[in-house]
Amino acid sequence: MRIISELESLISQSCPNQKIQIKQKNLHISLLKKYYNASDVSIDYFRRRITLNVIIDDTVYNPSIINTYLPTFRADIHFISLKYFLKERIEQDARSLAFYASLLRSYTKEERELLVV
């Protein structure tokens, strides 16, 4: 539960009403790619729209070669509040918790490195 609460806190901090920084945008994209199994995600913060290419069949993917074709479909999603939208997509299975833990480590590590310098 600590991982989930820290992730929710990070999401809350990353969703200000002003201009979004690149690392915050990358966090949002990583969470959406994980939840929707998407190969490409773009977020229009002004229009409150997410466009993503969702992978239909994972069996075609081979990590040892360059994948030039993956069967995908394009989806457009509208949201009212990105913070609540992202929080609702947090999954609590073991694989997702491991992903969230590594994501939290990378973001807290970046912040620590900035504070040390």
Secondary structure, DSSP 8 states (H G I E B T S, - for coil): -HHHHHHHHHHHHH--SS---HHHHHHHHHHHHHHHTEEEEEEETTTTEEEEEEES-GGG--TTS------EEEEEEE-S-HHHHHHHT---SHHHHHHHHHHHHHHHHHHHHHHH-
